[in-house]
């Protein structure tokens, strides 16, 4: 009998291709969604509303693995006090709903829980090489990830295998950071951001979904892992690689950090923070990257 997977955040940048991969691999897919009409085709959809702490408990019937991708977009809006609370509560609230549903459903079949976090956990660390054991940062993104992971850790109290991925900058032409970087380059106005020396812990979207699948299918994978490529790039390196890929000139000076802080406020940390993460732990667990190097990843995405 095919195993059943429940996905939250299935309409997002990672959720869509992950759903497609799981269906292709023969899995039965359940989704939790605020709007059933917006859900992917070919799956069974159950309704939930994290803001109201409401969930259809039937969503976990027959489910072997839960993959949690739920949460408001970090960089979608300015970080007002209200928006900050929405970002945190959308993550911790989703985990609490799932935890309580599992706790209150004796006899459920869920054995594995895989959840997203983010490399924002580490804060701005310049050139320091960051492993999963590195200390957390102290800024808003780090505090968000800490709250997110603390909520997720409670899943282990239910006797369920827990995997947490600290995701980097996911490279996809369909959303996330890449289209925003590409836009000025297309009209010849591309430029590095800030000093350009800040490390960008990127990862190809196909490696992201393959890593989720690998964690599902390998019981030896448990705990926290950095979900980033083996070869992080600086912001300047990434900008230059994109310019070469698009065959566009790169002649403008870098955008000053002060200008970004004035324009974006605290949200500027999303592009100015430096995270030089290592993915050694997931590699040692047996995962093999399809696109470990930036040039190959960009060529696949844009050729």
Backbone bond lengths (Angstrom), bond angles and torsions (degrees), N, CA, C in turn:
res aa  C-N    CA-C-N  psi(-1)  N-CA   C-N-CA  omega(-1)  CA-C   N-CA-C  phi
1 X - - - 1.465 - - 1.526 109.91 -
2 X 1.331 117.62 134.60 1.461 121.62 -179.98 1.522 110.86 -66.82
3 X 1.349 115.78 141.26 1.450 120.28 179.26 1.530 110.06 -76.47
4 X 1.336 114.75 153.68 1.461 121.13 -177.49 1.525 109.74 -111.87
5 X 1.327 115.80 135.20 1.463 122.98 -178.30 1.518 108.84 -120.39
6 X 1.324 116.47 134.22 1.464 122.38 173.50 1.524 108.70 -102.88
7 X 1.335 116.82 127.20 1.468 121.46 -179.99 1.524 109.54 -119.40
8 X 1.331 115.31 131.85 1.461 120.49 168.52 1.531 107.45 -103.41
9 X 1.324 116.81 153.60 1.461 119.70 -177.34 1.515 112.17 67.11
10 X 1.333 116.34 30.58 1.462 121.00 -172.49 1.514 114.19 -71.53
11 X 1.331 117.98 -14.69 1.468 120.07 179.89 1.524 112.61 -91.98
12 X 1.334 116.79 2.86 1.449 120.93 -175.99 1.520 114.09 -87.14
13 X 1.327 114.87 -172.69 1.465 123.02 -175.03 1.524 112.13 -58.63
14 X 1.316 117.16 -38.83 1.462 122.01 178.68 1.514 110.93 -91.58
15 X 1.321 117.15 -38.94 1.461 121.35 -174.63 1.514 114.55 -60.13
16 X 1.338 117.30 -38.64 1.466 119.96 -178.17 1.531 112.49 -64.51
17 X 1.349 118.65 -55.52 1.468 117.51 179.37 1.521 113.27 -67.29
18 X 1.334 117.79 -28.97 1.456 120.12 177.71 1.526 110.61 -66.61
19 X 1.326 116.59 -43.02 1.462 120.45 176.56 1.523 110.95 -59.28
20 X 1.328 116.41 -44.81 1.467 120.74 179.96 1.529 111.06 -61.45
21 X 1.339 116.92 -41.98 1.462 120.89 -179.97 1.526 111.14 -64.62
22 X 1.327 116.95 -44.32 1.459 120.25 -178.23 1.524 111.79 -64.16
23 X 1.327 116.68 -41.69 1.465 120.09 177.25 1.521 109.93 -62.74
24 X 1.331 116.63 -41.87 1.468 121.57 178.69 1.525 110.94 -61.62
25 X 1.331 116.62 -34.88 1.462 121.51 -179.29 1.525 112.82 -82.09
26 X 1.331 116.83 -1.79 1.458 120.09 175.87 1.508 115.58 94.83
27 X 1.330 117.73 9.18 1.460 120.15 178.17 1.530 110.80 -78.89
28 X 1.317 115.56 151.37 1.462 121.79 169.22 1.530 106.53 -88.60
29 X 1.331 117.02 130.27 1.460 120.54 -174.37 1.522 111.14 -116.04
30 X 1.322 114.71 127.13 1.466 122.59 169.06 1.525 107.62 -105.52
31 X 1.322 116.41 147.83 1.454 121.21 176.08 1.519 110.24 -130.26
32 X 1.325 115.41 147.08 1.457 121.63 168.57 1.519 107.73 -105.16
33 X 1.320 116.12 130.85 1.463 119.89 -175.27 1.521 110.12 -148.32
34 X 1.322 115.85 146.94 1.467 119.80 174.20 1.520 110.75 -74.23
35 X 1.341 116.25 -26.74 1.461 120.83 -179.15 1.520 109.32 -130.08
36 X 1.315 116.67 109.28 1.455 120.90 -177.91 1.521 111.35 -61.89
37 X 1.327 117.34 -31.95 1.462 120.84 -177.40 1.526 112.25 -67.83
38 X 1.359 117.46 -19.87 1.460 120.59 -178.61 1.523 112.56 -94.84
39 X 1.293 117.73 0.36 1.460 120.20 -175.95 1.523 111.61 -74.67
40 X 1.341 114.52 158.03 1.462 120.13 177.56 1.515 110.16 -64.14
41 X 1.327 116.05 150.39 1.455 119.95 176.99 1.528 109.92 -76.61
42 X 1.321 116.68 157.20 1.454 121.42 176.36 1.507 114.48 81.08
43 X 1.335 118.09 15.24 1.451 121.77 178.73 1.526 109.44 -132.50
44 X 1.325 115.09 164.61 1.459 120.66 176.38 1.525 107.93 -97.86
45 X 1.321 116.35 125.45 1.454 121.33 -171.58 1.528 111.27 -108.81
46 X 1.326 115.20 136.97 1.460 122.00 176.61 1.530 108.02 -125.48
47 X 1.294 115.55 146.50 1.463 119.80 -173.88 1.522 111.42 -92.17
48 X 1.343 114.24 141.75 1.460 120.65 169.82 1.516 109.09 -148.24
49 X 1.335 115.19 162.69 1.460 121.32 177.04 1.521 106.80 -145.24
50 X 1.329 115.74 101.72 1.465 120.23 -174.80 1.514 110.94 -64.35
51 X 1.332 118.00 -36.87 1.467 120.62 -178.27 1.528 111.75 -62.68
52 X 1.341 115.72 -28.94 1.469 120.52 177.92 1.525 112.47 -101.60
53 X 1.341 115.95 0.42 1.468 122.55 -178.08 1.527 110.75 54.95
54 X 1.335 115.20 49.18 1.461 121.98 179.05 1.524 109.32 -118.99
55 X 1.347 116.15 140.02 1.454 120.51 -179.38 1.525 109.64 -153.55
56 X 1.324 116.21 143.64 1.460 121.90 173.38 1.531 107.41 -84.88
57 X 1.333 115.90 106.65 1.459 120.67 -174.49 1.519 113.07 -64.42
58 X 1.322 118.02 -14.58 1.467 120.73 177.15 1.528 112.22 -66.85
59 X 1.329 116.07 -10.84 1.470 120.08 -177.08 1.517 112.55 -61.75
60 X 1.348 118.66 -26.45 1.465 120.42 -176.38 1.529 113.02 -95.64
61 X 1.322 116.75 4.81 1.465 118.85 -178.96 1.528 110.51 -64.09
62 X 1.329 115.95 121.78 1.458 121.75 178.53 1.515 114.61 74.76
63 X 1.338 117.90 5.01 1.468 121.76 -174.96 1.529 111.06 -80.88
64 X 1.326 115.69 135.30 1.459 122.54 177.25 1.522 111.49 -96.46
65 X 1.361 116.79 -37.59 1.462 122.11 -175.11 1.530 110.31 -134.35
66 X 1.326 116.38 137.80 1.461 122.28 171.47 1.524 108.11 -109.96
67 X 1.331 116.31 130.18 1.463 121.87 173.82 1.520 107.70 -115.53
68 X 1.324 115.97 114.66 1.453 121.37 -174.59 1.523 111.19 -102.33
69 X 1.340 116.12 113.13 1.464 122.80 178.80 1.529 111.44 -119.52
70 X 1.324 117.07 12.63 1.463 121.27 -172.03 1.524 111.89 -74.10
71 X 1.335 115.30 145.18 1.468 121.25 174.78 1.511 111.69 154.08
72 X 1.323 116.41 142.64 1.461 121.39 176.58 1.528 109.86 -63.19
73 X 1.341 116.91 146.39 1.457 121.61 -178.46 1.519 112.06 -62.98
74 X 1.323 116.05 131.30 1.465 121.51 -178.49 1.530 111.51 -62.20
75 X 1.333 116.67 -43.71 1.463 120.20 -171.68 1.526 113.50 -107.19
76 X 1.324 117.23 17.19 1.466 119.82 -176.29 1.528 113.25 -74.99
77 X 1.337 116.81 -32.37 1.464 121.61 -176.28 1.523 109.70 -140.94
78 X 1.333 116.35 165.18 1.460 121.36 177.01 1.521 110.62 -61.27
79 X 1.319 116.49 148.75 1.462 121.29 -177.16 1.528 111.74 -85.28
80 X 1.304 116.76 70.60 1.458 120.76 170.57 1.526 107.76 -73.68
81 X 1.334 118.68 162.85 1.467 119.49 176.85 1.534 112.36 -54.27
82 X 1.343 117.01 -39.56 1.462 120.25 178.74 1.523 111.11 -64.99
83 X 1.342 116.49 -43.17 1.457 119.78 -179.14 1.522 111.36 -65.69
84 X 1.317 117.20 -39.11 1.460 120.27 177.48 1.533 111.14 -58.63
85 X 1.324 115.54 -43.46 1.461 119.38 179.73 1.521 111.06 -64.79
86 X 1.340 116.54 -37.97 1.465 120.52 178.17 1.522 111.07 -63.44
87 X 1.329 116.06 -41.14 1.464 120.72 -179.67 1.522 110.87 -62.09
88 X 1.326 116.64 -45.43 1.461 119.96 -178.57 1.523 111.74 -72.04
89 X 1.340 116.92 -48.31 1.470 119.81 -175.05 1.526 112.43 -67.93
90 X 1.336 117.86 -29.19 1.460 119.23 177.55 1.526 111.09 -65.68
91 X 1.337 116.45 -28.71 1.457 120.86 179.24 1.524 112.23 -84.87
92 X 1.315 116.06 -52.20 1.465 119.08 -178.43 1.525 110.98 -68.70
93 X 1.332 117.06 -34.12 1.467 120.16 178.27 1.512 112.27 -66.05
94 X 1.333 116.97 -39.98 1.462 120.61 178.28 1.522 110.98 -62.16
95 X 1.351 115.81 -43.37 1.460 119.94 178.97 1.527 110.83 -63.75
96 X 1.323 117.19 -42.89 1.473 120.04 -179.46 1.534 110.82 -62.72
97 X 1.332 117.30 -42.24 1.463 120.38 178.56 1.527 111.02 -59.39
98 X 1.318 115.91 -45.46 1.462 119.85 -179.05 1.525 110.82 -68.61
99 X 1.328 116.72 -43.29 1.471 120.73 178.58 1.526 111.15 -58.87
100 X 1.333 116.41 -48.77 1.461 119.82 -176.90 1.528 111.40 -67.34
101 X 1.324 116.96 -34.36 1.464 120.15 177.52 1.519 110.44 -64.18
102 X 1.324 116.80 -43.24 1.463 120.90 177.84 1.535 110.97 -65.50
103 X 1.318 115.56 -45.01 1.464 120.38 -178.28 1.522 112.06 -62.01
104 X 1.331 115.54 -34.86 1.464 120.35 -175.90 1.525 113.35 -94.34
105 X 1.339 116.25 9.85 1.466 120.23 179.07 1.524 109.57 -121.78
106 X 1.322 117.83 81.68 1.466 119.78 178.77 1.521 110.67 -62.95
107 X 1.323 115.07 139.72 1.454 119.16 179.87 1.510 114.26 87.68
108 X 1.351 118.19 5.08 1.467 118.96 177.44 1.532 109.26 -64.26
109 X 1.307 116.36 162.86 1.473 121.25 -173.50 1.530 113.48 -108.78
110 X 1.323 117.49 9.53 1.469 120.82 -176.91 1.530 110.41 -71.24
111 X 1.326 115.62 125.01 1.464 122.05 -179.33 1.524 112.39 -111.99
112 X 1.340 116.85 -24.19 1.464 120.80 -174.21 1.524 110.35 -134.55
113 X 1.327 115.82 137.19 1.460 122.28 176.45 1.519 107.27 -127.09
114 X 1.347 116.95 119.93 1.462 122.37 -179.80 1.519 108.12 -117.29
115 X 1.323 116.07 126.29 1.465 119.30 -175.10 1.523 111.26 -130.36
116 X 1.325 115.14 148.57 1.456 121.06 173.69 1.518 110.11 -81.59
117 X 1.325 114.42 147.65 1.449 123.82 159.74 1.531 103.87 -133.84
118 X 1.312 118.83 -151.74 1.465 119.34 -179.45 1.521 110.41 -153.96
119 X 1.341 115.90 157.44 1.460 120.41 177.74 1.524 111.11 -68.02
120 X 1.332 117.20 -10.01 1.453 120.56 171.61 1.514 112.30 -57.06
121 X 1.330 116.44 -16.01 1.470 123.43 175.58 1.524 111.56 -51.57
122 X 1.334 117.25 -32.71 1.461 121.19 -172.10 1.531 113.78 -89.31
123 X 1.334 117.88 -12.86 1.447 120.30 -177.25 1.521 111.21 70.68
124 X 1.320 116.50 -160.68 1.473 122.45 -178.65 1.526 108.76 -90.58
125 X 1.366 116.35 111.71 1.471 119.35 -171.08 1.531 114.09 -122.51
126 X 1.325 116.53 15.19 1.475 121.29 175.35 1.529 110.71 55.94
127 X 1.353 117.28 -122.15 1.467 121.15 -175.67 1.529 113.45 -98.67
128 X 1.327 117.18 4.79 1.465 120.48 -179.22 1.532 110.35 -63.22
129 X 1.323 116.46 132.76 1.470 121.19 177.09 1.531 107.84 -80.61
130 X 1.319 115.83 124.60 1.466 121.85 -169.71 1.526 111.62 -109.78
131 X 1.310 115.49 120.16 1.465 121.47 172.66 1.519 108.73 -104.64
132 X 1.312 115.31 176.96 1.465 120.62 179.98 1.527 112.35 -63.35
133 X 1.342 116.28 -18.71 1.464 120.93 -179.67 1.531 112.72 -90.36
134 X 1.329 117.80 -4.96 1.459 120.66 -178.56 1.525 111.09 -65.61
135 X 1.321 115.91 150.15 1.457 121.36 -179.99 1.533 110.47 -64.85
136 X 1.326 117.89 148.72 1.466 120.17 176.80 1.515 111.65 -73.44
137 X 1.337 114.95 162.80 1.457 120.52 175.39 1.513 110.80 -81.51
138 X 1.336 115.54 -168.95 1.466 120.14 -176.18 1.525 112.89 -128.52
139 X 1.339 118.35 1.88 1.458 119.63 -178.22 1.528 110.93 -86.89
140 X 1.324 117.07 -174.65 1.458 120.77 -175.06 1.524 112.52 -62.11
141 X 1.335 117.28 -44.04 1.466 118.99 -179.72 1.513 111.46 -63.05
142 X 1.324 116.41 -40.30 1.467 119.84 178.13 1.524 110.94 -64.26
143 X 1.329 117.36 -43.93 1.460 120.68 179.40 1.528 111.59 -64.56
144 X 1.343 116.34 -35.32 1.466 120.12 176.11 1.520 110.43 -62.68
145 X 1.329 116.64 -47.00 1.468 120.60 -179.40 1.526 111.67 -64.64
146 X 1.331 116.39 -37.32 1.466 119.59 177.92 1.522 111.28 -62.28
147 X 1.337 116.29 -46.63 1.465 120.20 178.52 1.526 110.65 -62.59
148 X 1.324 116.48 -41.14 1.461 123.69 179.26 1.528 110.53 -59.92
149 X 1.339 116.22 -48.75 1.463 120.03 -176.51 1.527 112.26 -72.84
150 X 1.320 116.88 -34.11 1.472 119.03 177.09 1.528 110.86 -64.18
151 X 1.322 116.44 -39.67 1.468 119.88 176.51 1.524 110.34 -64.73
152 X 1.338 116.55 -41.24 1.462 120.73 -178.32 1.524 111.62 -67.06
153 X 1.330 117.23 -35.94 1.469 120.99 -177.01 1.524 112.59 -58.08
154 X 1.328 116.87 -24.64 1.472 120.02 -179.28 1.524 111.98 -66.48
155 X 1.333 116.69 -18.30 1.477 119.86 178.71 1.515 110.73 -61.86
156 X 1.342 117.45 -32.38 1.463 119.83 -178.20 1.527 111.76 -64.66
157 X 1.329 117.60 -24.10 1.467 120.90 177.75 1.515 112.01 -65.55
158 X 1.340 116.62 -15.90 1.465 121.17 -179.75 1.528 111.54 -93.25
159 X 1.342 117.05 5.16 1.460 120.32 179.31 1.515 113.38 76.41
160 X 1.319 116.91 26.85 1.466 122.65 -177.17 1.530 109.11 -109.25
161 X 1.336 117.24 136.92 1.465 121.28 176.22 1.525 109.10 -64.91
162 X 1.331 115.70 127.70 1.456 121.00 -176.44 1.528 110.44 -116.29
163 X 1.337 115.40 130.78 1.462 122.55 173.83 1.524 107.44 -125.24
164 X 1.331 116.86 129.63 1.461 121.65 177.85 1.525 108.95 -121.25
165 X 1.329 116.29 125.18 1.460 121.67 179.19 1.528 109.78 -105.96
166 X 1.329 115.47 121.51 1.467 120.68 172.43 1.524 107.08 -87.51
167 X 1.316 115.01 98.12 1.459 121.91 -171.32 1.519 111.53 -80.32
168 X 1.337 114.81 140.39 1.449 120.88 175.67 1.515 111.59 -91.05
169 X 1.337 116.16 -153.50 1.461 122.17 179.10 1.522 108.21 -80.58
170 X 1.320 116.17 109.68 1.466 121.35 -176.41 1.525 109.17 -80.32
171 X 1.329 116.16 121.45 1.461 121.17 179.77 1.519 110.05 -89.00
172 X 1.332 115.37 115.01 1.452 123.05 178.66 1.520 108.16 -150.56
173 X 1.328 118.31 139.14 1.471 119.68 177.03 1.517 112.67 -74.32
174 X 1.327 117.41 -6.32 1.466 121.04 -173.20 1.519 114.43 -99.79
175 X 1.329 117.36 1.64 1.453 118.95 -179.80 1.514 110.88 163.31
176 X 1.336 116.04 -175.84 1.445 120.33 -178.61 1.519 111.24 78.07
177 X 1.324 116.59 -150.65 1.466 121.97 -172.79 1.519 113.26 -76.92
178 X 1.319 118.18 -32.78 1.463 120.56 -168.73 1.533 114.29 -61.05
179 X 1.336 120.10 -48.49 1.468 118.60 178.35 1.529 113.15 -59.15
180 X 1.335 117.74 -31.25 1.456 121.25 178.85 1.532 111.12 -69.93
181 X 1.336 116.03 -33.88 1.459 119.98 177.13 1.522 111.43 -75.92
182 X 1.329 115.96 -33.58 1.462 121.60 -177.18 1.532 111.88 -71.21
183 X 1.325 116.72 -36.04 1.472 120.82 -171.69 1.528 113.49 -53.68
184 X 1.339 120.28 -53.28 1.475 118.51 179.95 1.527 112.68 -68.86
185 X 1.330 116.89 -29.94 1.461 119.39 178.80 1.522 111.56 -63.63
186 X 1.323 116.47 -36.53 1.466 120.89 -177.52 1.518 112.48 -62.63
187 X 1.330 116.22 -27.43 1.468 118.96 -179.72 1.530 111.41 -106.66
188 X 1.332 115.39 17.72 1.455 120.45 174.63 1.502 115.38 76.88
189 X 1.347 117.68 20.21 1.463 121.32 -176.97 1.523 112.21 -119.46
190 X 1.322 116.18 25.37 1.451 119.79 179.80 1.519 112.04 -71.62
191 X 1.333 115.89 150.64 1.464 121.08 178.58 1.521 108.81 -161.18
192 X 1.326 115.74 150.15 1.460 119.92 173.64 1.529 108.88 -66.52
193 X 1.315 116.03 160.58 1.459 121.59 -177.92 1.526 109.86 -107.79
194 X 1.321 115.94 133.19 1.454 120.22 -179.00 1.521 110.52 62.86
195 X 1.333 116.17 -138.42 1.464 120.42 178.25 1.524 111.65 -70.13
196 X 1.324 116.82 -21.73 1.462 121.00 -174.52 1.510 112.47 78.95
197 X 1.334 116.85 -6.56 1.469 120.89 -177.38 1.524 112.88 -88.11
198 X 1.347 117.05 -8.78 1.455 119.46 -177.89 1.537 110.18 -69.52
199 X 1.331 115.14 138.75 1.464 121.05 -176.72 1.522 110.99 -79.97
200 X 1.324 115.22 135.04 1.466 122.78 179.17 1.528 108.10 -110.79
201 X 1.328 118.34 110.26 1.459 121.24 -178.63 1.532 111.09 -83.51
202 X 1.318 116.50 79.90 1.457 122.85 -172.58 1.531 111.38 -83.78
203 X 1.338 115.63 165.15 1.463 121.96 172.66 1.530 108.54 -160.09
204 X 1.324 116.48 138.21 1.470 122.67 177.55 1.526 109.12 -68.00
205 X 1.324 116.51 140.43 1.464 120.46 -177.11 1.530 112.58 -59.57
206 X 1.332 117.60 -31.30 1.467 119.75 179.10 1.525 111.21 -68.57
207 X 1.335 117.37 -37.16 1.464 119.87 175.49 1.524 111.09 -67.22
208 X 1.330 116.76 -32.23 1.467 120.60 176.95 1.529 110.66 -60.76
209 X 1.324 116.58 -53.94 1.462 119.12 -176.01 1.525 110.74 -68.47
210 X 1.325 117.07 -33.98 1.466 119.46 177.19 1.520 111.63 -66.48
211 X 1.336 116.59 -32.87 1.464 119.76 178.83 1.526 111.18 -70.52
212 X 1.334 117.27 -37.72 1.460 119.74 174.32 1.529 110.48 -61.27
213 X 1.319 116.20 -44.82 1.467 120.53 178.76 1.522 110.60 -61.90
214 X 1.334 117.07 -41.96 1.464 121.15 -179.40 1.530 110.46 -61.95
215 X 1.326 116.47 -42.34 1.461 120.16 179.08 1.522 111.49 -64.86
216 X 1.328 116.25 -36.96 1.463 120.41 177.68 1.517 111.25 -61.31
217 X 1.324 115.92 -43.81 1.468 121.66 -168.30 1.527 114.13 -92.17
218 X 1.330 117.33 -3.57 1.465 120.25 -178.64 1.520 110.23 -125.88
219 X 1.318 116.05 105.91 1.458 121.23 -173.60 1.528 113.00 -67.70
220 X 1.341 116.75 -16.85 1.460 119.45 177.95 1.514 113.15 -74.06
221 X 1.320 116.48 -11.06 1.459 120.91 178.43 1.531 108.61 -86.36
222 X 1.323 116.60 117.44 1.468 120.55 178.09 1.515 109.14 -157.73
223 X 1.317 116.49 153.70 1.454 121.26 -178.28 1.518 111.78 95.89
224 X 1.334 116.16 -155.87 1.464 122.72 -173.78 1.528 110.84 -101.46
225 X 1.346 115.59 137.25 1.458 121.45 178.19 1.527 109.83 -136.85
226 X 1.328 116.29 142.12 1.460 120.69 170.16 1.523 108.89 -76.74
227 X 1.329 116.46 126.66 1.467 122.16 179.56 1.533 107.38 -101.70
228 X 1.335 115.65 75.11 1.450 122.40 -179.47 1.523 108.93 -142.96
229 X 1.319 116.78 162.41 1.458 120.72 -177.84 1.534 110.82 -72.35
230 X 1.337 117.14 163.03 1.474 120.05 177.65 1.524 113.63 -69.24
231 X 1.346 117.75 -15.39 1.459 121.14 -175.24 1.527 110.62 -128.03
232 X 1.346 117.91 81.14 1.460 120.00 177.00 1.528 109.68 -62.53
233 X 1.319 116.16 154.67 1.458 121.68 -179.53 1.515 109.59 -122.41
234 X 1.330 116.32 153.86 1.462 118.19 172.12 1.529 108.38 -75.54
235 X 1.312 115.56 164.46 1.464 119.75 177.95 1.527 111.13 -59.52
236 X 1.333 116.65 -39.04 1.468 120.23 178.28 1.531 110.74 -66.12
237 X 1.331 117.36 -42.47 1.469 120.56 178.11 1.528 111.13 -61.28
238 X 1.324 115.93 -42.60 1.460 120.15 179.36 1.526 110.82 -64.42
239 X 1.329 116.89 -43.84 1.464 120.75 179.99 1.527 110.54 -62.75
240 X 1.320 117.27 -43.43 1.463 121.06 178.70 1.525 111.40 -63.95
241 X 1.340 116.51 -42.19 1.470 120.32 179.88 1.525 110.85 -63.41
242 X 1.325 117.39 -40.21 1.463 121.15 177.53 1.526 111.07 -65.01
243 X 1.335 116.43 -41.05 1.469 120.22 178.98 1.526 110.91 -62.81
244 X 1.334 116.71 -41.56 1.464 120.07 177.55 1.518 110.92 -64.65
245 X 1.326 116.20 -42.10 1.460 120.01 -178.67 1.521 111.28 -62.62
246 X 1.326 116.20 -39.05 1.467 121.08 -178.94 1.525 113.12 -88.13
247 X 1.361 115.02 -4.68 1.472 120.70 -177.82 1.534 110.83 57.36
248 X 1.336 114.10 46.33 1.460 121.11 179.50 1.526 110.04 -117.32
249 X 1.333 117.52 149.42 1.470 119.98 178.88 1.522 111.38 -71.75
250 X 1.307 115.09 152.80 1.464 120.90 175.27 1.527 106.49 -130.22
251 X 1.334 115.87 93.96 1.453 120.22 -171.01 1.529 114.04 -122.64
252 X 1.331 116.37 -15.66 1.461 119.29 -178.11 1.528 111.43 -76.37
253 X 1.336 118.34 149.70 1.470 120.10 173.49 1.524 110.08 -68.64
254 X 1.311 115.55 163.79 1.464 120.25 178.68 1.524 111.50 -61.12
255 X 1.321 116.03 149.09 1.464 120.82 175.42 1.534 107.77 -74.16
256 X 1.318 119.00 120.67 1.476 120.59 -176.02 1.527 112.29 -59.24
257 X 1.320 115.44 142.64 1.460 120.59 178.80 1.522 111.96 -57.10
258 X 1.338 116.28 -39.30 1.463 119.94 -178.22 1.522 110.95 -63.23
259 X 1.341 116.86 -36.08 1.464 120.19 178.83 1.528 110.49 -66.73
260 X 1.325 116.66 -38.84 1.462 120.53 178.74 1.524 110.76 -67.85
261 X 1.321 116.51 -38.42 1.476 119.37 179.62 1.525 111.09 -67.67
262 X 1.331 116.40 -36.72 1.467 119.81 177.66 1.527 110.18 -67.99
263 X 1.339 116.12 -43.22 1.464 120.55 -176.63 1.520 112.83 -72.81
264 X 1.335 116.99 -39.11 1.465 121.28 -171.44 1.520 113.87 -107.91
265 X 1.321 117.04 -13.59 1.454 118.91 -176.50 1.520 111.08 66.31
266 X 1.314 115.93 -143.11 1.464 121.30 -178.23 1.524 112.00 -62.43
267 X 1.338 116.82 -25.89 1.461 122.10 179.02 1.530 112.19 -62.41
268 X 1.323 117.95 -18.01 1.466 121.18 178.64 1.524 111.99 -59.56
269 X 1.328 116.94 -21.48 1.469 120.83 177.48 1.520 111.39 -58.83
270 X 1.332 116.75 -27.87 1.464 120.48 -178.73 1.526 111.99 -63.42
271 X 1.342 117.54 -25.46 1.460 120.14 -179.62 1.527 112.81 -113.29
272 X 1.326 117.87 -14.94 1.456 120.39 -177.25 1.527 113.53 -101.59
273 X 1.333 117.84 -21.07 1.462 119.94 178.27 1.521 110.87 -64.82
274 X 1.324 115.57 146.61 1.465 122.03 -179.07 1.526 109.71 -113.07
275 X 1.346 116.53 121.30 1.470 122.26 179.10 1.523 109.09 -128.33
276 X 1.313 116.18 102.86 1.469 120.82 178.24 1.532 108.76 -97.23
277 X 1.308 115.79 78.31 1.460 120.87 -173.29 1.523 111.58 -85.49
278 X 1.316 115.17 154.21 1.455 122.02 172.80 1.517 109.42 -112.06
279 X 1.335 116.52 141.26 1.472 121.32 178.05 1.526 111.36 -106.40
280 X 1.336 116.65 22.23 1.466 120.50 -175.94 1.530 112.50 -55.55
281 X 1.330 116.84 -36.10 1.469 120.01 -174.43 1.521 111.78 -63.89
282 X 1.343 118.32 -45.12 1.468 120.01 -179.51 1.529 110.58 -72.45
283 X 1.333 117.57 -31.41 1.470 120.71 175.96 1.529 109.67 -65.32
284 X 1.322 116.36 -43.57 1.464 120.63 178.31 1.523 111.64 -64.88
285 X 1.335 116.61 -24.38 1.477 120.86 176.64 1.524 111.80 -79.45
286 X 1.339 117.08 -3.94 1.460 120.64 174.11 1.508 116.38 109.10
287 X 1.347 117.99 -1.83 1.461 119.21 -178.80 1.521 110.63 -75.38
288 X 1.332 115.94 138.70 1.458 121.77 178.72 1.529 109.83 -116.37
289 X 1.322 116.63 124.90 1.454 121.96 179.18 1.524 110.71 -75.89
290 X 1.309 116.00 139.46 1.462 121.13 173.51 1.521 110.59 -84.83
291 X 1.339 115.97 -32.70 1.466 121.26 -178.43 1.531 109.60 -128.71
292 X 1.331 117.48 75.11 1.460 119.64 -177.62 1.523 113.87 -75.46
293 X 1.355 117.52 -24.37 1.456 121.09 -175.66 1.523 111.25 -111.38
294 X 1.317 115.30 145.05 1.459 122.47 -171.50 1.522 112.66 -60.46
295 X 1.325 117.38 -45.31 1.465 120.25 -176.81 1.526 111.02 -60.06
296 X 1.327 117.00 -42.66 1.477 120.80 178.88 1.520 111.00 -65.23
297 X 1.340 116.22 -39.23 1.461 120.15 -179.60 1.519 110.92 -64.79
298 X 1.329 117.57 -46.00 1.457 120.93 -178.87 1.525 111.26 -67.78
299 X 1.322 116.44 -36.94 1.461 120.09 177.66 1.511 110.90 -62.19
300 X 1.325 116.76 -41.52 1.469 120.39 178.54 1.523 111.09 -65.53
301 X 1.315 117.31 -39.01 1.455 121.35 -174.94 1.521 112.90 -75.07
302 X 1.346 117.32 -30.73 1.458 119.23 -170.45 1.525 115.73 -121.33
303 X 1.328 119.40 -7.10 1.468 119.46 176.70 1.527 109.94 -75.51
